[in-house]
Amino acid sequence: MLFDTHAHINDKQFAEDREEMLQRALDAGVSRLVVIGCDAEGITSAMELAEKYDFVYAAIGWHPVDAIDMTDADLERIEELSTHPKVVAIGEMGLDYHWDKSPKDVQKDVLRRQIQLAKRVKLPIIIHNREATADIIPILREEGAAEVGGIMHCYSDEADLVQEFLDMNFYISLGGPVTFKNARAPKEVAKMVPPDRLLIETDCPYLAPHPNRGKRNEPAYVKLVAEQIAELRGIGYEELAELTMRNAERLYQIKA
Protein backbone atom coordinates (compact mmCIF):
# COMPACT_ATOMS: atom_id res chain seq x y z
CA MET A 1 0.00 0.00 0.00
CA LEU A 2 1.89 3.04 -1.30
CA PHE A 3 0.90 6.72 -1.49
CA ASP A 4 2.59 8.78 -4.21
CA THR A 5 2.06 12.21 -2.68
CA HIS A 6 3.18 14.25 -5.71
CA ALA A 7 2.69 13.13 -9.31
CA HIS A 8 2.18 15.03 -12.55
CA ILE A 9 0.19 12.24 -14.21
CA ASN A 10 -1.63 14.97 -16.17
CA ASP A 11 1.61 15.76 -17.99
CA LYS A 12 1.58 15.45 -21.78
CA GLN A 13 4.29 12.79 -21.53
CA PHE A 14 1.55 10.39 -20.39
CA ALA A 15 -0.93 11.25 -23.15
CA GLU A 16 -0.35 8.05 -25.10
CA ASP A 17 -0.36 5.49 -22.27
CA ARG A 18 -2.00 7.05 -19.21
CA GLU A 19 -4.33 4.11 -18.56
CA GLU A 20 -1.50 1.58 -18.80
CA MET A 21 0.73 3.75 -16.61
CA LEU A 22 -1.95 3.94 -13.90
CA GLN A 23 -2.48 0.18 -14.07
CA ARG A 24 1.26 -0.34 -13.55
CA ALA A 25 1.00 1.88 -10.49
CA LEU A 26 -1.84 -0.18 -9.05
CA ASP A 27 0.07 -3.40 -9.81
CA ALA A 28 3.10 -1.99 -7.92
CA GLY A 29 0.95 -1.36 -4.83
CA VAL A 30 0.16 2.35 -5.29
CA SER A 31 -3.32 2.70 -3.80
CA ARG A 32 -3.43 6.50 -3.56
CA LEU A 33 -1.78 9.37 -5.38
CA VAL A 34 -2.09 13.14 -5.62
CA VAL A 35 -1.99 14.72 -9.08
CA ILE A 36 -0.65 18.27 -9.20
CA GLY A 37 -2.32 21.06 -11.15
CA CYS A 38 -0.04 24.10 -11.12
CA ASP A 39 -1.13 26.24 -14.06
CA ALA A 40 -4.48 26.90 -15.75
CA GLU A 41 -4.36 23.86 -18.05
CA GLY A 42 -2.86 21.63 -15.37
CA ILE A 43 -5.56 22.51 -12.86
CA THR A 44 -8.25 21.49 -15.35
CA SER A 45 -6.60 18.16 -16.16
CA ALA A 46 -5.84 17.41 -12.49
CA MET A 47 -9.49 17.93 -11.57
CA GLU A 48 -10.61 15.68 -14.43
CA LEU A 49 -8.30 12.86 -13.32
CA ALA A 50 -9.29 13.18 -9.66
CA GLU A 51 -12.95 12.93 -10.63
CA LYS A 52 -12.34 9.97 -12.95
CA TYR A 53 -10.29 7.72 -10.62
CA ASP A 54 -11.24 6.84 -7.05
CA PHE A 55 -7.62 6.53 -5.90
CA VAL A 56 -6.52 9.87 -7.40
CA TYR A 57 -6.74 13.15 -5.45
CA ALA A 58 -5.77 16.65 -6.61
CA ALA A 59 -3.63 19.52 -5.39
CA ILE A 60 -4.15 22.82 -7.19
CA GLY A 61 -2.02 25.94 -7.16
CA TRP A 62 0.45 27.96 -9.21
CA HIS A 63 4.05 26.99 -9.93
CA PRO A 64 6.71 29.65 -9.20
CA VAL A 65 8.36 29.35 -12.61
CA ASP A 66 5.06 30.49 -14.16
CA ALA A 67 4.20 33.03 -11.44
CA ILE A 68 4.30 35.90 -13.92
CA ASP A 69 1.39 34.31 -15.84
CA MET A 70 -0.99 34.05 -12.87
CA THR A 71 -3.98 36.40 -12.86
CA ASP A 72 -6.43 37.36 -10.14
CA ALA A 73 -8.98 35.20 -11.95
CA ASP A 74 -6.64 32.20 -11.70
CA LEU A 75 -6.35 32.65 -7.95
CA GLU A 76 -10.12 33.01 -7.63
CA ARG A 77 -10.57 29.78 -9.59
CA ILE A 78 -8.18 27.94 -7.27
CA GLU A 79 -10.15 29.17 -4.27
CA GLU A 80 -13.47 28.12 -5.81
CA LEU A 81 -12.19 24.64 -6.70
CA SER A 82 -10.64 24.17 -3.25
CA THR A 83 -14.04 23.13 -1.87
CA HIS A 84 -14.17 20.10 -4.18
CA PRO A 85 -14.07 16.88 -2.10
CA LYS A 86 -11.12 15.49 -4.07
CA VAL A 87 -8.94 18.62 -3.62
CA VAL A 88 -6.61 17.92 -0.69
CA ALA A 89 -3.96 20.68 -0.86
CA ILE A 90 -2.99 24.01 -2.42
CA GLY A 91 0.10 23.89 -4.58
CA GLU A 92 2.57 23.33 -5.74
CA MET A 93 3.73 26.83 -4.96
CA GLY A 94 7.05 28.29 -3.88
CA LEU A 95 10.20 29.87 -5.25
CA ASP A 96 12.42 28.71 -8.09
CA TYR A 97 15.58 30.71 -8.74
CA HIS A 98 17.06 28.20 -11.20
CA TRP A 99 14.93 29.48 -14.08
CA ASP A 100 14.48 33.17 -14.80
CA LYS A 101 11.04 33.31 -16.46
CA SER A 102 9.36 34.95 -13.46
CA PRO A 103 11.05 37.77 -11.49
CA LYS A 104 11.80 37.00 -7.87
CA ASP A 105 9.47 39.70 -6.54
CA VAL A 106 6.59 38.28 -8.60
CA GLN A 107 7.30 34.76 -7.33
CA LYS A 108 7.30 35.98 -3.74
CA ASP A 109 4.00 37.82 -4.16
CA VAL A 110 2.31 34.81 -5.78
CA LEU A 111 3.62 32.55 -3.01
CA ARG A 112 2.32 34.85 -0.27
CA ARG A 113 -1.10 35.12 -1.90
CA GLN A 114 -1.39 31.34 -2.16
CA ILE A 115 -0.42 30.81 1.48
CA GLN A 116 -3.08 33.32 2.46
CA LEU A 117 -5.60 31.48 0.27
CA ALA A 118 -4.70 28.12 1.84
CA LYS A 119 -5.28 29.58 5.31
CA ARG A 120 -8.71 30.84 4.23
CA VAL A 121 -9.76 27.44 2.89
CA LYS A 122 -7.91 25.48 5.59
CA LEU A 123 -5.89 23.22 3.32
CA PRO A 124 -2.18 22.26 3.59
CA ILE A 125 0.31 23.66 1.10
CA ILE A 126 2.87 21.97 -1.14
CA ILE A 127 6.14 23.90 -1.36
CA HIS A 128 8.52 23.86 -4.32
CA ASN A 129 11.91 25.26 -3.31
CA ARG A 130 14.77 25.44 -5.77
CA GLU A 131 17.85 27.47 -4.88
CA ALA A 132 15.71 29.83 -2.80
CA THR A 133 15.88 28.62 0.81
CA ALA A 134 17.14 31.94 2.20
CA ASP A 135 13.98 33.64 0.95
CA ILE A 136 11.42 30.88 1.38
CA ILE A 137 11.90 30.31 5.13
CA PRO A 138 11.17 33.95 6.11
CA ILE A 139 8.09 34.04 3.87
CA LEU A 140 6.69 30.84 5.39
CA ARG A 141 7.25 32.32 8.86
CA GLU A 142 5.85 35.76 8.06
CA GLU A 143 2.72 34.36 6.42
CA GLY A 144 2.04 31.93 9.26
CA ALA A 145 2.26 28.85 7.06
CA ALA A 146 2.45 26.69 10.19
CA GLU A 147 -1.27 27.30 10.63
CA VAL A 148 -2.02 24.89 7.77
CA GLY A 149 1.34 23.11 7.44
CA GLY A 150 2.10 21.08 4.38
CA ILE A 151 4.88 19.39 2.44
CA MET A 152 8.40 20.35 1.50
CA HIS A 153 8.11 18.57 -1.81
CA CYS A 154 11.07 16.62 -3.18
CA TYR A 155 13.21 17.97 -0.34
CA SER A 156 16.63 19.02 -1.61
CA ASP A 157 18.11 21.10 1.23
CA GLU A 158 20.74 19.93 3.67
CA ALA A 159 19.76 17.75 6.60
CA ASP A 160 20.54 20.48 9.14
CA LEU A 161 17.63 22.56 7.79
CA VAL A 162 15.00 19.84 8.23
CA GLN A 163 14.16 21.01 11.77
CA GLU A 164 13.36 24.51 10.46
CA PHE A 165 10.56 23.05 8.35
CA LEU A 166 9.40 20.55 10.96
CA ASP A 167 8.98 23.45 13.39
CA MET A 168 6.67 25.13 10.86
CA ASN A 169 4.39 22.09 10.70
CA PHE A 170 5.78 20.66 7.46
CA TYR A 171 6.25 17.08 6.36
CA ILE A 172 9.39 16.12 4.43
CA SER A 173 8.83 14.30 1.13
CA LEU A 174 11.54 12.42 -0.70
CA GLY A 175 11.59 11.19 -4.28
CA GLY A 176 13.89 9.63 -6.85
CA PRO A 177 17.08 11.52 -5.87
CA VAL A 178 17.28 9.56 -2.59
CA THR A 179 18.15 6.50 -4.72
CA PHE A 180 21.01 8.21 -6.59
CA LYS A 181 24.41 6.86 -5.57
CA ASN A 182 25.96 10.34 -5.17
CA ALA A 183 22.98 11.85 -3.30
CA ARG A 184 24.52 12.42 0.12
CA ALA A 185 22.03 14.96 1.51
CA PRO A 186 18.79 13.13 0.61
CA LYS A 187 20.14 9.94 2.16
CA GLU A 188 21.01 11.79 5.38
CA VAL A 189 17.55 13.35 5.42
CA ALA A 190 15.90 9.96 4.86
CA LYS A 191 17.57 8.63 7.99
CA MET A 192 16.72 11.49 10.33
CA VAL A 193 13.19 12.71 9.52
CA PRO A 194 10.82 11.71 12.37
CA PRO A 195 8.67 8.73 11.35
CA ASP A 196 5.45 10.74 11.64
CA ARG A 197 6.67 13.45 9.22
CA LEU A 198 8.06 11.38 6.35
CA LEU A 199 6.42 11.15 2.91
CA ILE A 200 7.35 9.62 -0.44
CA GLU A 201 6.68 10.81 -3.99
CA THR A 202 7.76 10.46 -7.60
CA ASP A 203 7.29 13.99 -9.02
CA CYS A 204 6.75 12.04 -12.24
CA PRO A 205 7.48 12.34 -15.10
CA TYR A 206 10.61 13.94 -13.61
CA LEU A 207 13.40 12.60 -11.37
CA ALA A 208 13.07 8.89 -12.04
CA PRO A 209 14.79 6.78 -9.36
CA HIS A 210 17.72 4.45 -9.97
CA PRO A 211 17.91 2.27 -12.09
CA ASN A 212 15.59 4.33 -14.30
CA ARG A 213 17.42 7.63 -13.83
CA GLY A 214 17.17 9.80 -16.93
CA LYS A 215 14.05 8.04 -18.21
CA ARG A 216 10.42 9.05 -17.82
CA ASN A 217 9.31 8.62 -14.22
CA GLU A 218 5.90 7.18 -13.28
CA PRO A 219 3.98 6.42 -10.04
CA ALA A 220 4.91 2.72 -10.02
CA TYR A 221 8.50 3.76 -9.34
CA VAL A 222 7.58 5.18 -5.93
CA LYS A 223 8.14 1.61 -4.75
CA LEU A 224 11.86 2.04 -5.50
CA VAL A 225 11.91 5.19 -3.36
CA ALA A 226 10.18 3.36 -0.50
CA GLU A 227 12.58 0.42 -0.69
CA GLN A 228 15.63 2.71 -0.58
CA ILE A 229 14.36 4.73 2.39
CA ALA A 230 13.41 1.57 4.28
CA GLU A 231 16.94 0.26 3.77
CA LEU A 232 18.49 3.56 4.88
CA ARG A 233 16.34 3.64 8.03
CA GLY A 234 16.93 -0.03 8.82
CA ILE A 235 13.25 -0.98 8.79
CA GLY A 236 11.11 -3.26 6.68
CA TYR A 237 9.63 -2.12 3.39
CA GLU A 238 6.09 -2.85 4.60
CA GLU A 239 6.63 -0.72 7.72
CA LEU A 240 7.91 2.19 5.62
CA ALA A 241 4.99 1.89 3.20
CA GLU A 242 2.51 1.81 6.07
CA LEU A 243 3.89 4.80 7.97
CA THR A 244 4.17 6.99 4.85
CA MET A 245 0.62 6.03 3.85
CA ARG A 246 -0.76 7.02 7.26
CA ASN A 247 1.24 10.25 7.28
CA ALA A 248 -0.14 11.25 3.88
CA GLU A 249 -3.69 10.37 4.84
CA ARG A 250 -3.36 12.46 8.01
CA LEU A 251 -1.91 15.48 6.22
CA TYR A 252 -4.33 15.35 3.30
CA GLN A 253 -7.26 14.55 5.62
CA ILE A 254 -8.16 11.39 3.72
CA LYS A 255 -9.96 8.70 5.67
CA ALA A 256 -8.01 5.45 5.99
C-alpha positions in Angstrom: 0.0 0.0 0.0 1.9 3.0 -1.3 0.9 6.7 -1.5 2.6 8.8 -4.2 2.1 12.2 -2.7 3.2 14.3 -5.7 2.7 13.1 -9.3 2.2 15.0 -12.6 0.2 12.2 -14.2 -1.6 15.0 -16.2 1.6 15.8 -18.0 1.6 15.5 -21.8 4.3 12.8 -21.5 1.5 10.4 -20.4 -0.9 11.3 -23.1 -0.3 8.0 -25.1 -0.4 5.5 -22.3 -2.0 7.1 -19.2 -4.3 4.1 -18.6 -1.5 1.6 -18.8 0.7 3.8 -16.6 -1.9 3.9 -13.9 -2.5 0.2 -14.1 1.3 -0.3 -13.6 1.0 1.9 -10.5 -1.8 -0.2 -9.0 0.1 -3.4 -9.8 3.1 -2.0 -7.9 1.0 -1.4 -4.8 0.2 2.3 -5.3 -3.3 2.7 -3.8 -3.4 6.5 -3.6 -1.8 9.4 -5.4 -2.1 13.1 -5.6 -2.0 14.7 -9.1 -0.7 18.3 -9.2 -2.3 21.1 -11.2 0.0 24.1 -11.1 -1.1 26.2 -14.1 -4.5 26.9 -15.8 -4.4 23.9 -18.0 -2.9 21.6 -15.4 -5.6 22.5 -12.9 -8.2 21.5 -15.4 -6.6 18.2 -16.2 -5.8 17.4 -12.5 -9.5 17.9 -11.6 -10.6 15.7 -14.4 -8.3 12.9 -13.3 -9.3 13.2 -9.7 -13.0 12.9 -10.6 -12.3 10.0 -13.0 -10.3 7.7 -10.6 -11.2 6.8 -7.1 -7.6 6.5 -5.9 -6.5 9.9 -7.4 -6.7 13.1 -5.5 -5.8 16.7 -6.6 -3.6 19.5 -5.4 -4.1 22.8 -7.2 -2.0 25.9 -7.2 0.5 28.0 -9.2 4.1 27.0 -9.9 6.7 29.7 -9.2 8.4 29.4 -12.6 5.1 30.5 -14.2 4.2 33.0 -11.4 4.3 35.9 -13.9 1.4 34.3 -15.8 -1.0 34.0 -12.9 -4.0 36.4 -12.9 -6.4 37.4 -10.1 -9.0 35.2 -11.9 -6.6 32.2 -11.7 -6.4 32.7 -7.9 -10.1 33.0 -7.6 -10.6 29.8 -9.6 -8.2 27.9 -7.3 -10.1 29.2 -4.3 -13.5 28.1 -5.8 -12.2 24.6 -6.7 -10.6 24.2 -3.2 -14.0 23.1 -1.9 -14.2 20.1 -4.2 -14.1 16.9 -2.1 -11.1 15.5 -4.1 -8.9 18.6 -3.6 -6.6 17.9 -0.7 -4.0 20.7 -0.9 -3.0 24.0 -2.4 0.1 23.9 -4.6 2.6 23.3 -5.7 3.7 26.8 -5.0 7.0 28.3 -3.9 10.2 29.9 -5.3 12.4 28.7 -8.1 15.6 30.7 -8.7 17.1 28.2 -11.2 14.9 29.5 -14.1 14.5 33.2 -14.8 11.0 33.3 -16.5 9.4 35.0 -13.5 11.1 37.8 -11.5 11.8 37.0 -7.9 9.5 39.7 -6.5 6.6 38.3 -8.6 7.3 34.8 -7.3 7.3 36.0 -3.7 4.0 37.8 -4.2 2.3 34.8 -5.8 3.6 32.6 -3.0 2.3 34.9 -0.3 -1.1 35.1 -1.9 -1.4 31.3 -2.2 -0.4 30.8 1.5 -3.1 33.3 2.5 -5.6 31.5 0.3 -4.7 28.1 1.8 -5.3 29.6 5.3 -8.7 30.8 4.2 -9.8 27.4 2.9 -7.9 25.5 5.6 -5.9 23.2 3.3 -2.2 22.3 3.6 0.3 23.7 1.1 2.9 22.0 -1.1 6.1 23.9 -1.4 8.5 23.9 -4.3 11.9 25.3 -3.3 14.8 25.4 -5.8 17.9 27.5 -4.9 15.7 29.8 -2.8 15.9 28.6 0.8 17.1 31.9 2.2 14.0 33.6 1.0 11.4 30.9 1.4 11.9 30.3 5.1 11.2 33.9 6.1 8.1 34.0 3.9 6.7 30.8 5.4 7.2 32.3 8.9 5.9 35.8 8.1 2.7 34.4 6.4 2.0 31.9 9.3 2.3 28.9 7.1 2.5 26.7 10.2 -1.3 27.3 10.6 -2.0 24.9 7.8 1.3 23.1 7.4 2.1 21.1 4.4 4.9 19.4 2.4 8.4 20.4 1.5 8.1 18.6 -1.8 11.1 16.6 -3.2 13.2 18.0 -0.3 16.6 19.0 -1.6 18.1 21.1 1.2 20.7 19.9 3.7 19.8 17.7 6.6 20.5 20.5 9.1 17.6 22.6 7.8 15.0 19.8 8.2 14.2 21.0 11.8 13.4 24.5 10.5 10.6 23.1 8.4 9.4 20.5 11.0 9.0 23.5 13.4 6.7 25.1 10.9 4.4 22.1 10.7 5.8 20.7 7.5 6.3 17.1 6.4 9.4 16.1 4.4 8.8 14.3 1.1 11.5 12.4 -0.7 11.6 11.2 -4.3 13.9 9.6 -6.8 17.1 11.5 -5.9 17.3 9.6 -2.6 18.1 6.5 -4.7 21.0 8.2 -6.6 24.4 6.9 -5.6 26.0 10.3 -5.2 23.0 11.8 -3.3 24.5 12.4 0.1 22.0 15.0 1.5 18.8 13.1 0.6 20.1 9.9 2.2 21.0 11.8 5.4 17.6 13.4 5.4 15.9 10.0 4.9 17.6 8.6 8.0 16.7 11.5 10.3 13.2 12.7 9.5 10.8 11.7 12.4 8.7 8.7 11.3 5.5 10.7 11.6 6.7 13.5 9.2 8.1 11.4 6.3 6.4 11.1 2.9 7.3 9.6 -0.4 6.7 10.8 -4.0 7.8 10.5 -7.6 7.3 14.0 -9.0 6.8 12.0 -12.2 7.5 12.3 -15.1 10.6 13.9 -13.6 13.4 12.6 -11.4 13.1 8.9 -12.0 14.8 6.8 -9.4 17.7 4.4 -10.0 17.9 2.3 -12.1 15.6 4.3 -14.3 17.4 7.6 -13.8 17.2 9.8 -16.9 14.0 8.0 -18.2 10.4 9.1 -17.8 9.3 8.6 -14.2 5.9 7.2 -13.3 4.0 6.4 -10.0 4.9 2.7 -10.0 8.5 3.8 -9.3 7.6 5.2 -5.9 8.1 1.6 -4.7 11.9 2.0 -5.5 11.9 5.2 -3.4 10.2 3.4 -0.5 12.6 0.4 -0.7 15.6 2.7 -0.6 14.4 4.7 2.4 13.4 1.6 4.3 16.9 0.3 3.8 18.5 3.6 4.9 16.3 3.6 8.0 16.9 0.0 8.8 13.3 -1.0 8.8 11.1 -3.3 6.7 9.6 -2.1 3.4 6.1 -2.8 4.6 6.6 -0.7 7.7 7.9 2.2 5.6 5.0 1.9 3.2 2.5 1.8 6.1 3.9 4.8 8.0 4.2 7.0 4.9 0.6 6.0 3.8 -0.8 7.0 7.3 1.2 10.2 7.3 -0.1 11.3 3.9 -3.7 10.4 4.8 -3.4 12.5 8.0 -1.9 15.5 6.2 -4.3 15.4 3.3 -7.3 14.5 5.6 -8.2 11.4 3.7 -10.0 8.7 5.7 -8.0 5.4 6.0 
